[in-house]
Amino acid sequence: NGVVRLVENPGADCQGSNSRRKVLVHLSSNEVITSYAILERKLLALGWERYYDDPDLLQYHKRSTVHLISLPRDFNRFKSMHMYDIVVKNRNEFEVRDM
């Protein structure tokens, strides 16, 4: 039906040294995104606007698109599926890499 869904491997955390942590990288600065403050600065510079509708989520919308980025409020719950969502909605701006 044209819809793609990313399903994370639930056993990945149990693999020990074989599993690699993913990081989100801003390509033009080659900066690893280590906090929501850094991510928000990058997104705002790209024309994204912050939504404050849901107290449990950080949400960003870009006026020129129908895209909405929804992130868990706690950065420790920021997973690779959120990173890939940002990459897809910001082509050539971000990349997910293995740490």
URFEN-V150345 format. One record per pair of residues at least 24 apart in sequence whose ideal C-beta (glycine too) atoms are under 7 Angstrom apart, sorted by the first residue. I is the first residue (numbers start at 1). J is the second residue. Records with the same first field share a line. If there is no record, write none. Layout:
# URFEN-V150345
I=J / J
This chain:
# URFEN-V150345
6=81 / 84
8=79 / 80 / 81
20=98 / 99
21=99
22=80 / 83 / 96 / 98 / 99
23=97 / 99
24=83 / 86 / 94 / 96
25=94 / 95 / 97
26=93 / 94
27=92 / 93 / 94 / 95
35=75
36=75
46=90 / 93
